[in-house]
Amino acid sequence: MKIQMVDLKGQYDKIREAVNTEIQNCLDNTAFINGPAVSEFQKSFENYLDIKHVIPCANGTDALQIAMMALDLKAGDEVICPAFTYVATAEVIGLLGLKPIMVDVDPDIFNIQLDGLDKYITPNTKAIVPVHLYGQAAEMEKIMEFAKKHNLFVIEDNAQAMGSDFTFTDGTTKKTGTIGHIGCTSFFPSKNLGCYGDGGAIMTNDDALAAKIRMIANHGQEKKYYHKVLGCNSRLDTVQAAVLKVKLEHLDEYSAARNKMASYYDAGLADIKALEIPKRASNSTHVFHQYTLKVKNGKRDELQKYLSEKNIPTMIYYPLPLYKQEAFQQYVSEGFSLPVTEMLCDEVISLPVHTEFNEEISDFIISEIKNFFKL
Ligand SMILES: *Cc1c(COP(=O)(O)O)cnc(C)c1O
């Protein structure tokens, strides 16, 4: 049996009929661009998230870029983002001529660190992009307070935590991606709500922002062939929307399955001194986009090599801080370094986690990790 990071085939086998029917409907309709499935999915997704506007688009990176374009920022404006994230978060900031201000993250929850963030504020700071990394919400209540205090826009990068709930101190909960001024997500196949190609969406409760985002995603036009602003061409493919309609109905069940697999690993690995199993945030549910361990004895790379020889795939999300990437050198001074980000890039390793829990495979992975640590 081949072990995979994500078992998309096993998942598809269980929803095959529903997915095939939806895709066949698209083919029968031949409405390939903005076909009925797109608005149907959009409505269901708005309901699921309890948000006024979902604007589907072509991928998660476009979602972030379009969100940022809608804020009317000017060249040189500064946008705060974590240094420990996927490149897309900071890439779009730079592409728009803005300056990414890369900051450190919490060593346990892996999300943006609020302590000491004030020192990054300048007259040019205009926005902050919290990333809900690996499936848990960033400190959204504190982030919204911080943003209010400094008059910043908040764009949530929710590509990894779709379905997660954040709980405020008054006990109310909101879905990640619906708390900031704008939320962005990706439907890349391996994401928690993934389609069978590329896809993305932008979420907001603000009517004016929604109209603007919709316009930018559609070549800057509200009326066909009349272009108000420079936009882009970013649509969710109809066939992908059809797949998402089916998969959205299973999202909560998928999150539960991922949690089951995570707890199984926890129980099997908790006794290994050199490992730290994933900590749970007190104010967020976890949807385990990744199950990420910290290897505390400097043997992370050796562990990865050992597991790979046993045909157990693992991933390092992420091996190099953004500020050490060649593409980002223009934004940092020489020797710039963030201690937690540095540490995590050396210690983290993600195990296979997905919706198709298999006890035999999980036992094998756990036992090989124990073998490596000679337990
Ligand atoms: C996947 C991902 C994106 C980008 O999504 P694409 O659909 O691949 O463009 C952005 N941010 C984070 C944190 C991601 O994990």
The ligand as an SDF file (V2000), in Angstrom:
LIG
                    3D

 15 15  0  0  0  0  0  0  0  0999 V2000
   -2.0500   27.3500   -0.5980 C   0  0  0  0  0  0  0  0  0  0  0  0
   -1.8080   28.6490    0.0210 C   0  0  0  0  0  0  0  0  0  0  0  0
   -1.9580   29.8540   -0.6950 C   0  0  0  0  0  0  0  0  0  0  0  0
   -2.1540   29.9370   -2.1830 C   0  0  0  0  0  0  0  0  0  0  0  0
   -3.1600   29.2280   -2.7480 O   0  0  0  0  0  0  0  0  0  0  0  0
   -3.1080   28.8120   -4.3030 P   0  0  0  0  0  0  0  0  0  0  0  0
   -4.5010   28.4020   -4.5900 O   0  0  0  0  0  0  0  0  0  0  0  0
   -2.1160   27.7140   -4.4410 O   0  0  0  0  0  0  0  0  0  0  0  0
   -2.7170   30.0300   -5.0840 O   0  0  0  0  0  0  0  0  0  0  0  0
   -1.8060   31.0400    0.0020 C   0  0  0  0  0  0  0  0  0  0  0  0
   -1.5030   31.0550    1.3060 N   0  0  0  0  0  0  0  0  0  0  0  0
   -1.3300   29.9260    2.0210 C   0  0  0  0  0  0  0  0  0  0  0  0
   -1.0070   30.0230    3.4690 C   0  0  0  0  0  0  0  0  0  0  0  0
   -1.4600   28.6820    1.3920 C   0  0  0  0  0  0  0  0  0  0  0  0
   -1.2690   27.5650    2.1130 O   0  0  0  0  0  0  0  0  0  0  0  0
  1  2  1  0
  2  3  1  0
  2 14  2  0
  3  4  1  0
  3 10  2  0
  4  5  1  0
  5  6  1  0
  6  7  2  0
  6  8  1  0
  6  9  1  0
 10 11  1  0
 11 12  2  0
 12 13  1  0
 12 14  1  0
 14 15  1  0
M  END
$$$$
